[in-house]
Structure formats: C-alpha cells, structure tokens
Amino acid sequence: MHRFSSEGAFRGPVSRADVCGLAPRADGFLASDGFGGLIALRDGTAAPLGRMQCAWDNHLVPV
C-alpha cells in the first residue's frame, strides 16, 4: 500500500499482502486482508491486531 500526504506527496509504502479494506482510525488506519487479518497502520508501520477464521472482502464500515 502506498501512503501520500494530504498535499499529495509520496510518503512511502507499507508492505502487506492482499489488503482488502482500509478505514481511518484516530491514530492512523485499520486494514483488513484476504486472510482474515486485521492490521493497525500507523506512521508507516503495520501492527497485527488479530486474525479471524474467515476471509474479508474489500469493505470496512464503522459501527
């Protein structure tokens, strides 16, 4: 996944296979992958939050 500033400047990549969903968080982003993973993305780093026994599609919706 490539990251850009609000002005459009390239800020660098975050490597993660099969990112499907992306949603804003207070301190970065939440990503889901096609392998059931939930990942916190913050300042160019990816931290696993958990893994479910299912595969996600490409949507994350706040509830």
C-alpha positions as a Markdown table, in Angstrom:
| # | Residue | x | y | z |
|---|---|---|---|---|
| 1 | Met | 0.0 | 0.0 | 0.0 |
| 2 | His | 1.4 | 3.5 | -0.9 |
| 3 | Arg | 1.0 | 6.4 | 1.5 |
| 4 | Phe | 0.6 | 10.0 | 0.5 |
| 5 | Ser | 0.4 | 13.3 | 2.5 |
| 6 | Ser | -2.8 | 15.4 | 2.3 |
| 7 | Glu | -0.8 | 17.6 | -0.2 |
| 8 | Gly | -0.2 | 14.6 | -2.5 |
| 9 | Ala | 3.5 | 14.0 | -1.7 |
| 10 | Phe | 4.6 | 10.3 | -1.6 |
| 11 | Arg | 5.3 | 9.2 | 2.0 |
| 12 | Gly | 6.4 | 5.7 | 1.3 |
| 13 | Pro | 5.0 | 2.1 | 1.1 |
| 14 | Val | 3.6 | -0.2 | 3.8 |
| 15 | Ser | 4.1 | -3.8 | 2.7 |
| 16 | Arg | 1.2 | -6.2 | 3.4 |
| 17 | Ala | -0.2 | -8.9 | 1.2 |
| 18 | Asp | -3.8 | -8.8 | 0.0 |
| 19 | Val | -5.0 | -5.6 | 1.8 |
| 20 | Cys | -8.8 | -5.6 | 1.1 |
| 21 | Gly | -10.3 | -2.9 | 3.4 |
| 22 | Leu | -9.0 | 0.4 | 4.7 |
| 23 | Ala | -10.6 | 2.7 | 7.3 |
| 24 | Pro | -9.5 | 5.7 | 9.3 |
| 25 | Arg | -8.6 | 5.4 | 13.0 |
| 26 | Ala | -7.7 | 8.1 | 15.5 |
| 27 | Asp | -4.0 | 7.3 | 15.2 |
| 28 | Gly | -3.8 | 6.0 | 11.6 |
| 29 | Phe | -5.7 | 3.4 | 9.7 |
| 30 | Leu | -7.2 | 0.0 | 10.1 |
| 31 | Ala | -6.6 | -2.5 | 7.3 |
| 32 | Ser | -8.1 | -5.9 | 6.7 |
| 33 | Asp | -6.6 | -8.6 | 4.4 |
| 34 | Gly | -8.0 | -11.5 | 2.5 |
| 35 | Phe | -6.5 | -14.0 | 5.0 |
| 36 | Gly | -8.7 | -12.8 | 7.9 |
| 37 | Gly | -6.1 | -10.4 | 9.4 |
| 38 | Leu | -6.8 | -7.0 | 11.0 |
| 39 | Ile | -3.9 | -4.6 | 11.0 |
| 40 | Ala | -3.2 | -1.2 | 12.6 |
| 41 | Leu | -1.3 | 1.1 | 10.2 |
| 42 | Arg | 0.5 | 4.0 | 11.9 |
| 43 | Asp | 3.4 | 6.1 | 10.8 |
| 44 | Gly | 4.4 | 3.7 | 8.1 |
| 45 | Thr | 4.3 | 0.6 | 10.2 |
| 46 | Ala | 1.9 | -2.3 | 10.3 |
| 47 | Ala | 1.0 | -4.0 | 13.6 |
| 48 | Pro | -1.2 | -7.1 | 13.6 |
| 49 | Leu | -4.3 | -6.7 | 15.8 |
| 50 | Gly | -5.8 | -10.2 | 15.2 |
| 51 | Arg | -6.7 | -12.9 | 12.8 |
| 52 | Met | -10.2 | -14.3 | 12.2 |
| 53 | Gln | -11.0 | -17.7 | 10.7 |
| 54 | Cys | -12.6 | -16.1 | 7.7 |
| 55 | Ala | -11.7 | -14.0 | 4.7 |
| 56 | Trp | -12.6 | -10.4 | 4.4 |
| 57 | Asp | -13.9 | -8.7 | 1.3 |
| 58 | Asn | -12.9 | -5.1 | 0.4 |
| 59 | His | -15.2 | -3.1 | 2.8 |
| 60 | Leu | -14.8 | -1.8 | 6.3 |
| 61 | Val | -17.7 | 0.0 | 7.8 |
| 62 | Pro | -17.7 | 1.8 | 11.2 |
| 63 | Val | -20.4 | 0.7 | 13.6 |
